[in-house]
Every structure is written in C-alpha cells, then in structure tokens.
Amino acid sequence: MEAKNFSDIETAKERSLTISDKEKSNGIIAYITIIGLVIAFIQNQELKSEYVNFHVRQMIGLALIMIAVSWIPFVGWFIALVGIVFWIMGLMGAINGERKPIPIVGEHFQEWFKSVGA
C-alpha cells in the first residue's frame, strides 16, 4: 500500500473548509440534468457563490454543446460521448469540492458565460 501524502490531506481539509455544504450540494445539483442546472442557478441567486457559478457555467457549456451536436450523425455522436465523459469529470470535481475546468473547453466556458451569476 502506498502512504498518503500529508500535504494532500491538508489541502483537502482546507478545500472543504472554504466551501459550505450548501455550495457543494448546489455544485453537484448543477450537473443533474437541465432541471438541476436551473435549480442550482436559482438557489445561488441569494447565496452568490463563485464556486456554484463555476459549476453552473461548466454545465451550461456542456449542455449547449451536447444539444447542438447530438443530432449530427457519427461525428456528433462521438462528440456527445466525449461530452458524457466530460460531464462525469465535472460532476466528480463538484463532488470533491474542486474547481477543475473540463478539459479542452472548460476555460472557454468560464470566459463565455462569465456574466452568469455575476
């Protein structure tokens, strides 16, 4: 068995202290269908959490891309499969309390949708 690095444990503790359970829950809810995205967005209107805004922006971008390309034969289906993998990565980031952008497009989503939650 490999020993855990104490700095990783400390970083996890610090991360869990910086966001509340409500913020973490709303971040997770944002990834649970379009309805969850709307619920997380509305609940965050009074909370004004940058953490929740981050995950809402990620999911808005993913949803738009998946809707736009899923009807295109073959290429669109492949992109939709990649989108599902990215969705899982975003959801896992929210579950772990992280703000990790989705590969390739996550930084763009943050820029394109920066007015969301502002």
N, CA, C and O atoms as a printed pandas DataFrame, in Angstrom:
     atom_number atom_name residue_name chain_id  residue_number  x_coord  y_coord  z_coord
0              1         N          MET        A               1    0.832   -1.186    0.000
1              2        CA          MET        A               1    0.000    0.000    0.000
2              3         C          MET        A               1    0.873    1.245    0.000
3              4         O          MET        A               1    1.950    1.277    0.595
4              5         N          GLU        A               2    0.393    2.234   -0.662
5              6        CA          GLU        A               2    1.119    3.494   -0.769
6              7         C          GLU        A               2    0.652    4.439    0.337
7              8         O          GLU        A               2   -0.546    4.565    0.589
8              9         N          ALA        A               3    1.590    5.090    0.985
9             10        CA          ALA        A               3    1.249    6.021    2.057
10            11         C          ALA        A               3    0.715    7.320    1.457
11            12         O          ALA        A               3    1.193    7.782    0.421
12            13         N          LYS        A               4   -0.281    7.901    2.124
13            14        CA          LYS        A               4   -0.840    9.165    1.650
14            15         C          LYS        A               4    0.089   10.312    2.015
15            16         O          LYS        A               4    0.724   10.322    3.069
16            17         N          ASN        A               5    0.143   11.254    1.129
17            18        CA          ASN        A               5    0.928   12.455    1.344
18            19         C          ASN        A               5    0.124   13.385    2.260
19            20         O          ASN        A               5   -1.021   13.721    1.956
20            21         N          PHE        A               6    0.723   13.799    3.378
21            22        CA          PHE        A               6    0.008   14.628    4.331
22            23         C          PHE        A               6   -0.375   15.982    3.753
23            24         O          PHE        A               6   -1.386   16.557    4.157
24            25         N          SER        A               7    0.407   16.500    2.821
25            26        CA          SER        A               7    0.054   17.783    2.224
26            27         C          SER        A               7   -1.233   17.656    1.415
27            28         O          SER        A               7   -2.015   18.604    1.356
28            29         N          ASP        A               8   -1.470   16.486    0.782
29            30        CA          ASP        A               8   -2.718   16.263    0.053
30            31         C          ASP        A               8   -3.900   16.246    1.009
31            32         O          ASP        A               8   -4.963   16.780    0.696
32            33         N          ILE        A               9   -3.716   15.632    2.175
33            34        CA          ILE        A               9   -4.775   15.575    3.173
34            35         C          ILE        A               9   -5.075   16.971    3.695
35            36         O          ILE        A               9   -6.239   17.341    3.849
36            37         N          GLU        A              10   -4.032   17.747    3.967
37            38        CA          GLU        A              10   -4.221   19.113    4.444
38            39         C          GLU        A              10   -4.913   19.972    3.396
39            40         O          GLU        A              10   -5.772   20.789    3.728
40            41         N          THR        A              11   -4.543   19.792    2.131
41            42        CA          THR        A              11   -5.170   20.547    1.055
42            43         C          THR        A              11   -6.655   20.204    0.976
43            44         O          THR        A              11   -7.486   21.091    0.785
44            45         N          ALA        A              12   -6.991   18.925    1.122
45            46        CA          ALA        A              12   -8.394   18.506    1.105
46            47         C          ALA        A              12   -9.158   19.136    2.269
47            48         O          ALA        A              12  -10.298   19.571    2.101
48            49         N          LYS        A              13   -8.538   19.187    3.440
49            50        CA          LYS        A              13   -9.196   19.806    4.596
50            51         C          LYS        A              13   -9.415   21.292    4.351
51            52         O          LYS        A              13  -10.493   21.812    4.638
52            53         N          GLU        A              14   -8.408   21.983    3.825
53            54        CA          GLU        A              14   -8.538   23.406    3.534
54            55         C          GLU        A              14   -9.640   23.639    2.508
55            56         O          GLU        A              14  -10.439   24.564    2.648
56            57         N          ARG        A              15   -9.680   22.792    1.470
57            58        CA          ARG        A              15  -10.683   22.937    0.422
58            59         C          ARG        A              15  -12.076   22.760    1.010
59            60         O          ARG        A              15  -12.991   23.511    0.671
60            61         N          SER        A              16  -12.249   21.769    1.894
61            62        CA          SER        A              16  -13.564   21.527    2.462
62            63         C          SER        A              16  -13.980   22.659    3.398
63            64         O          SER        A              16  -15.175   22.867    3.610
64            65         N          LEU        A              17  -13.037   23.385    3.953
65            66        CA          LEU        A              17  -13.357   24.499    4.833
66            67         C          LEU        A              17  -13.739   25.750    4.050
67            68         O          LEU        A              17  -14.406   26.633    4.589
68            69         N          THR        A              18  -13.332   25.838    2.802
69            70        CA          THR        A              18  -13.577   27.056    2.045
70            71         C          THR        A              18  -14.946   27.088    1.378
71            72         O          THR        A              18  -15.421   28.166    1.023
72            73         N          ILE        A              19  -15.589   25.950    1.197
73            74        CA          ILE        A              19  -16.935   25.942    0.629
74            75         C          ILE        A              19  -17.884   25.272    1.612
75            76         O          ILE        A              19  -17.519   24.319    2.301
76            77         N          SER        A              20  -19.103   25.786    1.662
77            78        CA          SER        A              20  -20.094   25.217    2.585
78            79         C          SER        A              20  -20.731   23.976    1.968
79            80         O          SER        A              20  -20.574   23.700    0.778
80            81         N          ASP        A              21  -21.446   23.242    2.797
81            82        CA          ASP        A              21  -22.159   22.063    2.305
82            83         C          ASP        A              21  -23.228   22.462    1.287
83            84         O          ASP        A              21  -23.475   21.744    0.318
84            85         N          LYS        A              22  -23.852   23.606    1.515
85            86        CA          LYS        A              22  -24.878   24.083    0.572
86            87         C          LYS        A              22  -24.251   24.408   -0.771
87            88         O          LYS        A              22  -24.823   24.083   -1.812
88            89         N          GLU        A              23  -23.082   25.044   -0.768
89            90        CA          GLU        A              23  -22.396   25.339   -2.025
90            91         C          GLU        A              23  -22.028   24.048   -2.752
91            92         O          GLU        A              23  -22.222   23.924   -3.961
92            93         N          LYS        A              24  -21.500   23.101   -2.003
93            94        CA          LYS        A              24  -21.111   21.825   -2.606
94            95         C          LYS        A              24  -22.331   21.113   -3.184
95            96         O          LYS        A              24  -22.274   20.577   -4.291
96            97         N          SER        A              25  -23.429   21.106   -2.438
97            98        CA          SER        A              25  -24.662   20.475   -2.917
98            99         C          SER        A              25  -25.160   21.143   -4.194
99           100         O          SER        A              25  -25.544   20.461   -5.145
100          101         N          ASN        A              26  -25.156   22.468   -4.216
101          102        CA          ASN        A              26  -25.611   23.181   -5.412
102          103         C          ASN        A              26  -24.689   22.930   -6.598
103          104         O          ASN        A              26  -25.153   22.851   -7.736
104          105         N          GLY        A              27  -23.392   22.803   -6.346
105          106        CA          GLY        A              27  -22.455   22.468   -7.413
106          107         C          GLY        A              27  -22.754   21.109   -8.015
107          108         O          GLY        A              27  -22.675   20.929   -9.230
108          109         N          ILE        A              28  -23.099   20.152   -7.164
109          110        CA          ILE        A              28  -23.447   18.804   -7.633
110          111         C          ILE        A              28  -24.780   18.831   -8.373
111          112         O          ILE        A              28  -24.915   18.223   -9.435
112          113         N          ILE        A              29  -25.761   19.531   -7.818
113          114        CA          ILE        A              29  -27.088   19.613   -8.433
114          115         C          ILE        A              29  -27.007   20.188   -9.845
115          116         O          ILE        A              29  -27.785   19.802  -10.718
116          117         N          ALA        A              30  -26.081   21.099  -10.071
117          118        CA          ALA        A              30  -25.939   21.722  -11.398
118          119         C          ALA        A              30  -25.696   20.691  -12.490
119          120         O          ALA        A              30  -26.050   20.926  -13.646
120          121         N          TYR        A              31  -25.103   19.561  -12.149
121          122        CA          TYR        A              31  -24.790   18.538  -13.148
122          123         C          TYR        A              31  -25.914   17.511  -13.326
123          124         O          TYR        A              31  -25.813   16.633  -14.183
124          125         N          ILE        A              32  -26.972   17.608  -12.534
125          126        CA          ILE        A              32  -28.051   16.623  -12.605
126          127         C          ILE        A              32  -29.159   17.159  -13.518
127          128         O          ILE        A              32  -30.096   17.804  -13.048
128          129         N          THR        A              33  -29.053   16.901  -14.772
129          130        CA          THR        A              33  -29.964   17.304  -15.849
130          131         C          THR        A              33  -30.102   18.822  -15.963
131          132         O          THR        A              33  -29.547   19.573  -15.161
132          133         N          ILE        A              34  -30.832   19.244  -16.950
133          134        CA          ILE        A              34  -31.072   20.673  -17.171
134          135         C          ILE        A              34  -31.899   21.247  -16.023
135          136         O          ILE        A              34  -31.698   22.396  -15.628
136          137         N          ILE        A              35  -32.813   20.467  -15.494
137          138        CA          ILE        A              35  -33.634   20.934  -14.373
138          139         C          ILE        A              35  -32.751   21.216  -13.156
139          140         O          ILE        A              35  -32.943   22.221  -12.472
140          141         N          GLY        A              36  -31.793   20.341  -12.884
141          142        CA          GLY        A              36  -30.853   20.566  -11.786
142          143         C          GLY        A              36  -30.028   21.816  -12.008
143          144         O          GLY        A              36  -29.746   22.554  -11.064
144          145         N          LEU        A              37  -29.638   22.060  -13.251
145          146        CA          LEU        A              37  -28.889   23.266  -13.594
146          147         C          LEU        A              37  -29.697   24.510  -13.255
147          148         O          LEU        A              37  -29.170   25.456  -12.669
148          149         N          VAL        A              38  -30.968   24.512  -13.619
149          150        CA          VAL        A              38  -31.851   25.649  -13.321
150          151         C          VAL        A              38  -32.022   25.811  -11.814
151          152         O          VAL        A              38  -31.977   26.930  -11.302
152          153         N          ILE        A              39  -32.216   24.705  -11.102
153          154        CA          ILE        A              39  -32.375   24.763   -9.644
154          155         C          ILE        A              39  -31.118   25.330   -8.987
155          156         O          ILE        A              39  -31.215   26.197   -8.119
156          157         N          ALA        A              40  -29.942   24.852   -9.390
157          158        CA          ALA        A              40  -28.688   25.354   -8.809
158          159         C          ALA        A              40  -28.524   26.839   -9.096
159          160         O          ALA        A              40  -28.101   27.597   -8.223
160          161         N          PHE        A              41  -28.854   27.258  -10.310
161          162        CA          PHE        A              41  -28.744   28.675  -10.682
162          163         C          PHE        A              41  -29.661   29.534   -9.817
163          164         O          PHE        A              41  -29.240   30.572   -9.306
164          165         N          ILE        A              42  -30.903   29.110   -9.651
165          166        CA          ILE        A              42  -31.871   29.885   -8.863
166          167         C          ILE        A              42  -31.472   29.919   -7.390
167          168         O          ILE        A              42  -31.530   30.975   -6.760
168          169         N          GLN        A              43  -31.067   28.776   -6.833
169          170        CA          GLN        A              43  -30.667   28.747   -5.422
170          171         C          GLN        A              43  -29.436   29.609   -5.175
171          172         O          GLN        A              43  -29.259   30.142   -4.080
172          173         N          ASN        A              44  -28.594   29.745   -6.178
173          174        CA          ASN        A              44  -27.373   30.526   -5.999
174          175         C          ASN        A              44  -27.619   32.029   -6.120
175          176         O          ASN        A              44  -26.711   32.815   -5.853
176          177         N          GLN        A              45  -28.808   32.444   -6.510
177          178        CA          GLN        A              45  -29.084   33.870   -6.631
178          179         C          GLN        A              45  -28.972   34.582   -5.289
179          180         O          GLN        A              45  -28.523   35.727   -5.232
180          181         N          GLU        A              46  -29.374   33.919   -4.210
181          182        CA          GLU        A              46  -29.232   34.549   -2.892
182          183         C          GLU        A              46  -27.883   34.217   -2.251
183          184         O          GLU        A              46  -27.358   35.017   -1.477
184          185         N          LEU        A              47  -27.321   33.057   -2.562
185          186        CA          LEU        A              47  -26.047   32.631   -1.975
186          187         C          LEU        A              47  -24.863   33.371   -2.597
187          188         O          LEU        A              47  -23.910   33.712   -1.897
188          189         N          LYS        A              48  -24.917   33.618   -3.901
189          190        CA          LYS        A              48  -23.861   34.330   -4.654
190          191         C          LYS        A              48  -22.494   33.663   -4.494
191          192         O          LYS        A              48  -21.500   34.335   -4.222
192          193         N          SER        A              49  -22.448   32.367   -4.661
193          194        CA          SER        A              49  -21.198   31.624   -4.513
194          195         C          SER        A              49  -20.474   31.515   -5.846
195          196         O          SER        A              49  -21.059   31.086   -6.841
196          197         N          GLU        A              50  -19.218   31.899   -5.868
197          198        CA          GLU        A              50  -18.409   31.771   -7.084
198          199         C          GLU        A              50  -18.178   30.290   -7.407
199          200         O          GLU        A              50  -18.054   29.916   -8.573
200          201         N          TYR        A              51  -18.123   29.465   -6.385
201          202        CA          TYR        A              51  -17.968   28.016   -6.583
202          203         C          TYR        A              51  -19.151   27.453   -7.364
203          204         O          TYR        A              51  -18.959   26.711   -8.328
204          205         N          VAL        A              52  -20.358   27.796   -6.961
205          206        CA          VAL        A              52  -21.554   27.313   -7.664
206          207         C          VAL        A              52  -21.607   27.903   -9.066
207          208         O          VAL        A              52  -21.925   27.200  -10.025
208          209         N          ASN        A              53  -21.292   29.207   -9.191
209          210        CA          ASN        A              53  -21.265   29.836  -10.507
210          211         C          ASN        A              53  -20.314   29.101  -11.447
211          212         O          ASN        A              53  -20.628   28.915  -12.623
212          213         N          PHE        A              54  -19.162   28.684  -10.941
213          214        CA          PHE        A              54  -18.185   27.951  -11.749
214          215         C          PHE        A              54  -18.821   26.690  -12.327
215          216         O          PHE        A              54  -18.719   26.436  -13.527
216          217         N          HIS        A              55  -19.476   25.901  -11.478
217          218        CA          HIS        A              55  -20.054   24.637  -11.937
218          219         C          HIS        A              55  -21.281   24.862  -12.822
219          220         O          HIS        A              55  -21.525   24.082  -13.742
220          221         N          VAL        A              56  -22.049   25.909  -12.557
221          222        CA          VAL        A              56  -23.182   26.235  -13.426
222          223         C          VAL        A              56  -22.669   26.586  -14.822
223          224         O          VAL        A              56  -23.237   26.136  -15.817
224          225         N          ARG        A              57  -21.606   27.382  -14.908
225          226        CA          ARG        A              57  -21.031   27.740  -16.221
226          227         C          ARG        A              57  -20.526   26.506  -16.962
227          228         O          ARG        A              57  -20.731   26.376  -18.169
228          229         N          GLN        A              58  -19.869   25.605  -16.245
229          230        CA          GLN        A              58  -19.368   24.384  -16.873
230          231         C          GLN        A              58  -20.530   23.574  -17.461
231          232         O          GLN        A              58  -20.445   23.088  -18.588
232          233         N          MET        A              59  -21.600   23.434  -16.699
233          234        CA          MET        A              59  -22.729   22.628  -17.161
234          235         C          MET        A              59  -23.495   23.317  -18.280
235          236         O          MET        A              59  -23.982   22.644  -19.189
236          237         N          ILE        A              60  -23.615   24.638  -18.240
237          238        CA          ILE        A              60  -24.280   25.343  -19.339
238          239         C          ILE        A              60  -23.542   25.061  -20.646
239          240         O          ILE        A              60  -24.162   24.739  -21.660
240          241         N          GLY        A              61  -22.226   25.182  -20.614
241          242        CA          GLY        A              61  -21.429   24.925  -21.811
242          243         C          GLY        A              61  -21.576   23.497  -22.299
243          244         O          GLY        A              61  -21.772   23.262  -23.492
244          245         N          LEU        A              62  -21.483   22.543  -21.386
245          246        CA          LEU        A              62  -21.640   21.134  -21.766
246          247         C          LEU        A              62  -23.016   20.870  -22.361
247          248         O          LEU        A              62  -23.131   20.206  -23.392
248          249         N          ALA        A              63  -24.052   21.381  -21.725
249          250        CA          ALA        A              63  -25.412   21.140  -22.209
250          251         C          ALA        A              63  -25.606   21.722  -23.603
251          252         O          ALA        A              63  -26.187   21.074  -24.474
252          253         N          LEU        A              64  -25.124   22.937  -23.816
253          254        CA          LEU        A              64  -25.283   23.560  -25.136
254          255         C          LEU        A              64  -24.553   22.787  -26.224
255          256         O          LEU        A              64  -25.088   22.575  -27.312
256          257         N          ILE        A              65  -23.329   22.369  -25.926
257          258        CA          ILE        A              65  -22.569   21.600  -26.915
258          259         C          ILE        A              65  -23.250   20.264  -27.195
259          260         O          ILE        A              65  -23.376   19.865  -28.353
260          261         N          MET        A              66  -23.683   19.581  -26.166
261          262        CA          MET        A              66  -24.293   18.265  -26.364
262          263         C          MET        A              66  -25.612   18.375  -27.125
263          264         O          MET        A              66  -25.917   17.526  -27.963
264          265         N          ILE        A              67  -26.385   19.405  -26.842
265          266        CA          ILE        A              67  -27.633   19.607  -27.580
266          267         C          ILE        A              67  -27.342   19.938  -29.040
267          268         O          ILE        A              67  -28.015   19.438  -29.942
268          269         N          ALA        A              68  -26.341   20.780  -29.268
269          270        CA          ALA        A              68  -26.029   21.228  -30.621
270          271         C          ALA        A              68  -25.493   20.110  -31.514
271          272         O          ALA        A              68  -25.822   20.065  -32.699
272          273         N          VAL        A              69  -24.685   19.220  -30.977
273          274        CA          VAL        A              69  -24.017   18.225  -31.823
274          275         C          VAL        A              69  -24.649   16.838  -31.793
275          276         O          VAL        A              69  -24.335   16.009  -32.647
276          277         N          SER        A              70  -25.518   16.567  -30.848
277          278        CA          SER        A              70  -26.009   15.197  -30.695
278          279         C          SER        A              70  -26.848   14.720  -31.877
279          280         O          SER        A              70  -26.962   13.513  -32.090
280          281         N          TRP        A              71  -27.427   15.615  -32.639
281          282        CA          TRP        A              71  -28.254   15.211  -33.777
282          283         C          TRP        A              71  -27.450   15.010  -35.058
283          284         O          TRP        A              71  -27.998   14.525  -36.048
284          285         N          ILE        A              72  -26.171   15.366  -35.068
285          286        CA          ILE        A              72  -25.324   15.195  -36.248
286          287         C          ILE        A              72  -24.850   13.737  -36.303
287          288         O          ILE        A              72  -24.244   13.254  -35.346
288          289         N          PRO        A              73  -25.115   13.038  -37.396
289          290        CA          PRO        A              73  -24.706   11.627  -37.472
290          291         C          PRO        A              73  -23.199   11.439  -37.315
291          292         O          PRO        A              73  -22.411   12.254  -37.796
292          293         N          PHE        A              74  -22.819   10.397  -36.661
293          294        CA          PHE        A              74  -21.451    9.905  -36.465
294          295         C          PHE        A              74  -20.550   10.884  -35.713
295          296         O          PHE        A              74  -20.208   10.618  -34.561
296          297         N          VAL        A              75  -20.159   11.984  -36.307
297          298        CA          VAL        A              75  -19.256   12.928  -35.635
298          299         C          VAL        A              75  -19.923   13.497  -34.391
299          300         O          VAL        A              75  -19.303   13.580  -33.331
300          301         N          GLY        A              76  -21.175   13.885  -34.520
301          302        CA          GLY        A              76  -21.918   14.426  -33.383
302          303         C          GLY        A              76  -22.089   13.410  -32.276
303          304         O          GLY        A              76  -22.031   13.744  -31.093
304          305         N          TRP        A              77  -22.303   12.162  -32.671
305          306        CA          TRP        A              77  -22.458   11.114  -31.669
306          307         C          TRP        A              77  -21.155   10.896  -30.912
307          308         O          TRP        A              77  -21.166   10.675  -29.701
308          309         N          PHE        A              78  -20.041   10.957  -31.620
309          310        CA          PHE        A              78  -18.736   10.816  -30.967
310          311         C          PHE        A              78  -18.503   11.980  -30.001
311          312         O          PHE        A              78  -18.049   11.781  -28.874
312          313         N          ILE        A              79  -18.816   13.188  -30.452
313          314        CA          ILE        A              79  -18.645   14.362  -29.580
314          315         C          ILE        A              79  -19.569   14.250  -28.364
315          316         O          ILE        A              79  -19.191   14.636  -27.258
316          317         N          ALA        A              80  -20.774   13.725  -28.569
317          318        CA          ALA        A              80  -21.694   13.538  -27.436
318          319         C          ALA        A              80  -21.126   12.537  -26.431
319          320         O          ALA        A              80  -21.280   12.722  -25.224
320          321         N          LEU        A              81  -20.478   11.493  -26.909
321          322        CA          LEU        A              81  -19.843   10.531  -25.994
322          323         C          LEU        A              81  -18.713   11.182  -25.211
323          324         O          LEU        A              81  -18.567   10.951  -24.010
324          325         N          VAL        A              82  -17.918   11.992  -25.890
325          326        CA          VAL        A              82  -16.857   12.736  -25.205
326          327         C          VAL        A              82  -17.489   13.686  -24.187
327          328         O          VAL        A              82  -16.964   13.865  -23.088
328          329         N          GLY        A              83  -18.615   14.291  -24.557
329          330        CA          GLY        A              83  -19.331   15.183  -23.640
330          331         C          GLY        A              83  -19.789   14.471  -22.385
331          332         O          GLY        A              83  -19.775   15.049  -21.298
332          333         N          ILE        A              84  -20.196   13.222  -22.527
333          334        CA          ILE        A              84  -20.613   12.439  -21.353
334          335         C          ILE        A              84  -19.417   12.212  -20.420
335          336         O          ILE        A              84  -19.554   12.293  -19.199
336          337         N          VAL        A              85  -18.257   11.929  -20.995
337          338        CA          VAL        A              85  -17.039   11.761  -20.191
338          339         C          VAL        A              85  -16.708   13.068  -19.475
339          340         O          VAL        A              85  -16.368   13.065  -18.292
340          341         N          PHE        A              86  -16.809   14.191  -20.200
341          342        CA          PHE        A              86  -16.547   15.497  -19.581
342          343         C          PHE        A              86  -17.569   15.794  -18.488
343          344         O          PHE        A              86  -17.226   16.379  -17.460
344          345         N          TRP        A              87  -18.832   15.393  -18.704
345          346        CA          TRP        A              87  -19.870   15.596  -17.699
346          347         C          TRP        A              87  -19.513   14.840  -16.418
347          348         O          TRP        A              87  -19.646   15.374  -15.317
348          349         N          ILE        A              88  -19.062   13.607  -16.569
349          350        CA          ILE        A              88  -18.656   12.811  -15.405
350          351         C          ILE        A              88  -17.482   13.479  -14.689
351          352         O          ILE        A              88  -17.447   13.522  -13.460
352          353         N          MET        A              89  -16.529   13.996  -15.450
353          354        CA          MET        A              89  -15.379   14.678  -14.843
354          355         C          MET        A              89  -15.820   15.923  -14.071
355          356         O          MET        A              89  -15.321   16.185  -12.976
356          357         N          GLY        A              90  -16.751   16.686  -14.638
357          358        CA          GLY        A              90  -17.265   17.871  -13.949
358          359         C          GLY        A              90  -18.019   17.509  -12.690
359          360         O          GLY        A              90  -17.855   18.152  -11.653
360          361         N          LEU        A              91  -18.855   16.473  -12.778
361          362        CA          LEU        A              91  -19.609   16.010  -11.616
362          363         C          LEU        A              91  -18.669   15.536  -10.516
363          364         O          LEU        A              91  -18.878   15.851   -9.345
364          365         N          MET        A              92  -17.637   14.781  -10.882
365          366        CA          MET        A              92  -16.677   14.309   -9.879
366          367         C          MET        A              92  -15.935   15.489   -9.231
367          368         O          MET        A              92  -15.654   15.467   -8.033
368          369         N          GLY        A              93  -15.627   16.501  -10.020
369          370        CA          GLY        A              93  -14.997   17.695   -9.455
370          371         C          GLY        A              93  -15.906   18.368   -8.437
371          372         O          GLY        A              93  -15.443   18.789   -7.376
372          373         N          ALA        A              94  -17.194   18.474   -8.748
373          374        CA          ALA        A              94  -18.153   19.085   -7.814
374          375         C          ALA        A              94  -18.292   18.239   -6.554
375          376         O          ALA        A              94  -18.368   18.776   -5.449
376          377         N          ILE        A              95  -18.325   16.919   -6.716
377          378        CA          ILE        A              95  -18.429   16.023   -5.561
378          379         C          ILE        A              95  -17.210   16.173   -4.659
379          380         O          ILE        A              95  -17.332   16.115   -3.436
380          381         N          ASN        A              96  -16.042   16.364   -5.253
381          382        CA          ASN        A              96  -14.803   16.505   -4.484
382          383         C          ASN        A              96  -14.550   17.931   -4.011
383          384         O          ASN        A              96  -13.539   18.189   -3.359
384          385         N          GLY        A              97  -15.443   18.855   -4.325
385          386        CA          GLY        A              97  -15.288   20.243   -3.886
386          387         C          GLY        A              97  -14.216   20.996   -4.642
387          388         O          GLY        A              97  -13.620   21.928   -4.102
388          389         N          GLU        A              98  -13.959   20.614   -5.877
389          390        CA          GLU        A              98  -12.891   21.235   -6.670
390          391         C          GLU        A              98  -13.475   22.140   -7.752
391          392         O          GLU        A              98  -14.632   22.003   -8.152
392          393         N          ARG        A              99  -12.650   23.056   -8.205
393          394        CA          ARG        A              99  -12.988   23.915   -9.345
394          395         C          ARG        A              99  -12.060   23.580  -10.504
395          396         O          ARG        A              99  -11.293   24.430  -10.956
396          397         N          LYS        A             100  -12.129   22.364  -10.974
397          398        CA          LYS        A             100  -11.287   21.950  -12.099
398          399         C          LYS        A             100  -12.072   22.124  -13.387
399          400         O          LYS        A             100  -13.124   21.508  -13.554
400          401         N          PRO        A             101  -11.580   22.952  -14.299
401          402        CA          PRO        A             101  -12.295   23.113  -15.567
402          403         C          PRO        A             101  -12.280   21.818  -16.366
403          404         O          PRO        A             101  -11.341   21.026  -16.287
404          405         N          ILE        A             102  -13.330   21.624  -17.127
405          406        CA          ILE        A             102  -13.429   20.471  -18.006
406          407         C          ILE        A             102  -12.319   20.594  -19.048
407          408         O          ILE        A             102  -12.055   21.694  -19.534
408          409         N          PRO        A             103  -11.662   19.483  -19.401
409          410        CA          PRO        A             103  -10.568   19.561  -20.376
410          411         C          PRO        A             103  -11.013   20.199  -21.701
411          412         O          PRO        A             103  -12.169   20.079  -22.106
412          413         N          ILE        A             104  -10.099   20.858  -22.341
413          414        CA          ILE        A             104  -10.235   21.475  -23.655
414          415         C          ILE        A             104  -11.156   22.697  -23.663
415          416         O          ILE        A             104  -10.744   23.761  -24.124
416          417         N          VAL        A             105  -12.382   22.576  -23.168
417          418        CA          VAL        A             105  -13.364   23.649  -23.314
418          419         C          VAL        A             105  -13.738   24.357  -22.012
419          420         O          VAL        A             105  -14.387   25.402  -22.056
420          421         N          GLY        A             106  -13.353   23.828  -20.875
421          422        CA          GLY        A             106  -13.771   24.373  -19.584
422          423         C          GLY        A             106  -13.376   25.817  -19.358
423          424         O          GLY        A             106  -14.176   26.607  -18.857
424          425         N          GLU        A             107  -12.163   26.172  -19.718
425          426        CA          GLU        A             107  -11.718   27.567  -19.564
426          427         C          GLU        A             107  -12.534   28.491  -20.461
427          428         O          GLU        A             107  -12.856   29.615  -20.075
428          429         N          HIS        A             108  -12.866   28.014  -21.657
429          430        CA          HIS        A             108  -13.688   28.807  -22.574
430          431         C          HIS        A             108  -15.083   29.023  -21.996
431          432         O          HIS        A             108  -15.639   30.115  -22.115
432          433         N          PHE        A             109  -15.654   27.991  -21.370
433          434        CA          PHE        A             109  -16.975   28.128  -20.764
434          435         C          PHE        A             109  -16.959   29.221  -19.702
435          436         O          PHE        A             109  -17.892   30.019  -19.612
436          437         N          GLN        A             110  -15.901   29.258  -18.902
437          438        CA          GLN        A             110  -15.802   30.279  -17.852
438          439         C          GLN        A             110  -15.753   31.683  -18.461
439          440         O          GLN        A             110  -16.341   32.619  -17.920
440          441         N          GLU        A             111  -15.067   31.821  -19.560
441          442        CA          GLU        A             111  -14.960   33.123  -20.235
442          443         C          GLU        A             111  -16.267   33.489  -20.934
443          444         O          GLU        A             111  -16.759   34.608  -20.783
444          445         N          TRP        A             112  -16.832   32.551  -21.698
445          446        CA          TRP        A             112  -18.030   32.818  -22.479
446          447         C          TRP        A             112  -19.238   33.111  -21.611
447          448         O          TRP        A             112  -20.077   33.938  -21.970
448          449         N          PHE        A             113  -19.334   32.445  -20.480
449          450        CA          PHE        A             113  -20.516   32.590  -19.613
450          451         C          PHE        A             113  -20.202   33.341  -18.323
451          452         O          PHE        A             113  -20.843   33.114  -17.296
452          453         N          LYS        A             114  -19.218   34.231  -18.376
453          454        CA          LYS        A             114  -18.808   34.942  -17.157
454          455         C          LYS        A             114  -19.907   35.832  -16.602
455          456         O          LYS        A             114  -19.861   36.187  -15.425
456          457         N          SER        A             115  -20.890   36.202  -17.408
457          458        CA          SER        A             115  -21.977   37.031  -16.900
458          459         C          SER        A             115  -22.990   36.204  -16.091
459          460         O          SER        A             115  -23.823   36.771  -15.384
460          461         N          VAL        A             116  -22.924   34.888  -16.191
461          462        CA          VAL        A             116  -23.836   34.027  -15.427
462          463         C          VAL        A             116  -23.460   34.101  -13.961
463          464         O          VAL        A             116  -22.335   33.780  -13.577
464          465         N          GLY        A             117  -24.403   34.525  -13.155
465          466        CA          GLY        A             117  -24.185   34.606  -11.715
466          467         C          GLY        A             117  -23.467   35.863  -11.272
467          468         O          GLY        A             117  -23.160   36.010  -10.089
468          469         N          ALA        A             118  -23.194   36.767  -12.185
469          470        CA          ALA        A             118  -22.468   37.994  -11.815
470          471         C          ALA        A             118  -23.341   38.960  -11.076
471          472         O          ALA        A             118  -22.885   40.038  -10.694
